[in-house]
Amino acid sequence: MKKIAIIGAGPTGLGAAFRLRELDHDNFKVFERNAYPGGLCASFRDAGGFTWDLGGHVIFSHYKYFDSFFDGVLKGGYFTHKRNAWIRSKGRWIPYPFQNHIKYLPKAIIDECVESLKEKRIKPRGRINFKEWLIYAFGKGFTRHFFSPYNLKVWGFPLEELSVDWVGERISRVQLKDVIRHLLSDTDLSDWGPNALFKYPAQGGVGEIFRKASVILDKKIRFNSEVVRIERKKKRIYFSDNSQETYEALINTGPLNKLLHFIDGCPKRLLSAANELRHNGVFVVGIGIQRPCPSDKCWMYFPDSNSPFFRVTYLSNYSPRNVPDSNKYYSLLCESAYSKYKKEKKSEILNNTIKGLINSGIIGKFEKKHIVSTFVFDIDYAYPIPTIKRDMALREIQPALEKMGIYSRGRFGSWRYEIGNTDHSFLQGKEVIDRLVNNTRERVWGNG
Ligand SMILES: Cc1cc2nc3c(=O)[nH]c(=O)nc-3n(C[C@H](O)[C@H](O)[C@H](O)COP(=O)(O)OP(=O)(O)OC[C@H]3O[C@@H](n4cnc5c(N)ncnc54)[C@H](O)[C@@H]3O)c2cc1C
């Protein structure tokens, strides 16, 4: 029975651990640097009784295996919500997705969107970047008024550096005839996409899923154990407290670029390939307000420059237990990306977020005095950026790691945004174990 070490107790690491347990393969251990499980899917409850997630997390799954894990750990303790998502732009509310609802915009912008969609657009030849693709797919009007400013805010990178491989089910395409039909229609078309319905734990925030999972795994997880060095020839990992462990197969779920720097004598070509991997950070700001919630919205997107955030969630609408008393309090979770191109300061983000909420009409100036709780969390690795150069770097790195007996999976372990959601990550963990134990193919990480 191979000895398996897993770095990280986030969804990927716990997906791997759960599968090992299911297969009665007991010779494994999960090493987690934090004192808590869940990674980016962790939640925190503050002294005032507000629960905060690390960014707006909603659970929608592509896999039965993840569904039955979710049901198994929460045992029905969750809500299923119908998405109620909006875009706040130019002082107006536009139902999501934007491209189905331009009738809510000023006439000049509607005309610009429709006219540019009418123009003959030729798909650029060869490998196109995300900016070129947006103009080809949506025309200059939609790109200028929504896609470009919004995506710049989320990614924090020039759109010319991004590929289009990740777009898939994440952006709804439109045809001119449909845009015109929607303009004339009385009804909104808001139910597009895989997260039109989503699940959320009844208590404990999104982190409840992996907190419960970690209880089941119990002593198989060693917390406060940060891997800082890997001796690949002796198959040994070293921790920041100088302790060490051996392994026969190593599964890494932390950031891939950091992993390479842990490996003794890591070939230079791998380190330079890793220099091509890009990521952004996100400041998560929670605002707890002592007033009944004024809205039934789930979340809102913010393309305009009068706020630092790209998305704000009414977190108290996901579960009343996210606030001390849902008749008297509500909570907002605001996400602002940062990068070398989009600079934000941690020391200023709380104030700038509150200003942005007032500028966008989410809270009134008078409501400032009703803020009873705040939460600021710096996610330094938030979005793995799907750059044009990414896949070449991954093709260099991943096979070389596997030759060393190291399997890097998950949101930042695989560095592939398109398979970087919670369900994808959990499945990546499960499937790498199936491969190691039963020699089966990895479908999610291996593209089906
Ligand atoms: C802002 C934001 C919003 C999101 N919204 C959604 C959503 O709505 N729906 C959805 O499905 N997904 C969402 N996600 C994605 C979701 O959070 C990820 O899919 C998931 O957390 C990835 O799991 P993971 O285990 O691969 O990585 P992580 O969650 O990052 O876990 C990795 C773990 O490894 C540990 N670790 C790292 N390095 C070391 C080391 N050297 N030694 C020991 N331990 C280490 C870390 O502490 C961490 O616990 C969102 C993510 C972000 C950032």
The ligand as a Tripos MOL2 file, in Angstrom:
@<TRIPOS>MOLECULE
LIG
   53    58     1     0     0
SMALL
NO_CHARGES

@<TRIPOS>ATOM
      1 C1        -12.9530   34.9920   -4.2780 C.3       1 LIG1
      2 C2        -13.2900   33.5490   -4.5830 C.ar      1 LIG1
      3 C3        -14.6020   33.1900   -4.8440 C.ar      1 LIG1
      4 C4        -14.9140   31.8540   -5.1390 C.ar      1 LIG1
      5 N1        -16.2070   31.5210   -5.3860 N.ar      1 LIG1
      6 C5        -16.5390   30.2290   -5.6570 C.ar      1 LIG1
      7 C6        -17.8800   29.8340   -5.8830 C.ar      1 LIG1
      8 O1        -18.7930   30.6620   -5.8390 O.2       1 LIG1
      9 N2        -18.1340   28.5320   -6.1480 N.ar      1 LIG1
     10 C7        -17.1520   27.5900   -6.2180 C.ar      1 LIG1
     11 O2        -17.4380   26.4060   -6.4540 O.2       1 LIG1
     12 N3        -15.8570   27.9190   -6.0000 N.ar      1 LIG1
     13 C8        -15.5340   29.2210   -5.7340 C.ar      1 LIG1
     14 N4        -14.2240   29.5710   -5.5010 N.ar      1 LIG1
     15 C9        -13.1900   28.5480   -5.6830 C.3       1 LIG1
     16 C10       -12.9390   27.6800   -4.4400 C.3       1 LIG1
     17 O3        -12.5870   28.4690   -3.3450 O.3       1 LIG1
     18 C11       -11.8130   26.7290   -4.8370 C.3       1 LIG1
     19 O4        -12.2820   25.8900   -5.8400 O.3       1 LIG1
     20 C12       -11.3060   25.7990   -3.7850 C.3       1 LIG1
     21 O5        -11.0820   26.3990   -2.5660 O.3       1 LIG1
     22 C13        -9.9990   25.1860   -4.2910 C.3       1 LIG1
     23 O6         -9.6210   24.1700   -3.4440 O.3       1 LIG1
     24 P1         -8.1020   23.7030   -3.3540 P.3       1 LIG1
     25 O7         -8.0610   22.6580   -2.3230 O.co2     1 LIG1
     26 O8         -7.6130   23.3810   -4.7190 O.co2     1 LIG1
     27 O9         -7.2750   24.9810   -2.9250 O.3       1 LIG1
     28 P2         -7.3400   25.8310   -1.6000 P.3       1 LIG1
     29 O10        -8.7240   26.0650   -1.1720 O.co2     1 LIG1
     30 O11        -6.4590   26.9990   -1.8660 O.co2     1 LIG1
     31 O12        -6.6550   24.8800   -0.5150 O.3       1 LIG1
     32 C14        -5.2810   24.6230   -0.5120 C.3       1 LIG1
     33 C15        -4.8500   24.3340    0.9200 C.3       1 LIG1
     34 O13        -3.4520   24.0300    0.9290 O.3       1 LIG1
     35 C16        -2.8580   24.6480    2.0520 C.3       1 LIG1
     36 N5         -1.4310   24.8290    1.7670 N.ar      1 LIG1
     37 C17        -0.8950   25.5900    0.7820 C.ar      1 LIG1
     38 N6          0.4540   25.5260    0.8290 N.ar      1 LIG1
     39 C18         0.7650   24.6920    1.8530 C.ar      1 LIG1
     40 C19         1.9990   24.2290    2.3990 C.ar      1 LIG1
     41 N7          3.1700   24.6150    1.9040 N.pl3     1 LIG1
     42 N8          1.9660   23.3730    3.4500 N.ar      1 LIG1
     43 C20         0.7700   22.9620    3.9690 C.ar      1 LIG1
     44 N9         -0.4290   23.3940    3.4960 N.ar      1 LIG1
     45 C21        -0.4270   24.2380    2.4540 C.ar      1 LIG1
     46 C22        -3.6120   25.9630    2.1830 C.3       1 LIG1
     47 O14        -3.4780   26.5160    3.4780 O.3       1 LIG1
     48 C23        -5.0370   25.5300    1.8430 C.3       1 LIG1
     49 O15        -5.7310   25.1380    2.9910 O.3       1 LIG1
     50 C24       -13.8800   30.8850   -5.2010 C.ar      1 LIG1
     51 C25       -12.5690   31.2630   -4.9130 C.ar      1 LIG1
     52 C26       -12.2670   32.5730   -4.6070 C.ar      1 LIG1
     53 C27       -10.8460   32.9550   -4.3190 C.3       1 LIG1
@<TRIPOS>BOND
     1     1     2 1
     2     2     3 ar
     3     2    52 ar
     4     3     4 ar
     5     4     5 ar
     6     4    50 ar
     7     5     6 ar
     8     6     7 ar
     9     6    13 1
    10     7     8 2
    11     7     9 ar
    12     9    10 ar
    13    10    11 2
    14    10    12 ar
    15    12    13 ar
    16    13    14 ar
    17    14    15 1
    18    14    50 ar
    19    15    16 1
    20    16    17 1
    21    16    18 1
    22    18    19 1
    23    18    20 1
    24    20    21 1
    25    20    22 1
    26    22    23 1
    27    23    24 1
    28    24    25 2
    29    24    26 1
    30    24    27 1
    31    27    28 1
    32    28    29 2
    33    28    30 1
    34    28    31 1
    35    31    32 1
    36    32    33 1
    37    33    34 1
    38    33    48 1
    39    34    35 1
    40    35    36 1
    41    35    46 1
    42    36    37 ar
    43    36    45 ar
    44    37    38 ar
    45    38    39 ar
    46    39    40 ar
    47    39    45 ar
    48    40    41 1
    49    40    42 ar
    50    42    43 ar
    51    43    44 ar
    52    44    45 ar
    53    46    47 1
    54    46    48 1
    55    48    49 1
    56    50    51 ar
    57    51    52 ar
    58    52    53 1
@<TRIPOS>SUBSTRUCTURE
     1 LIG1         1 GROUP 0 **** ****
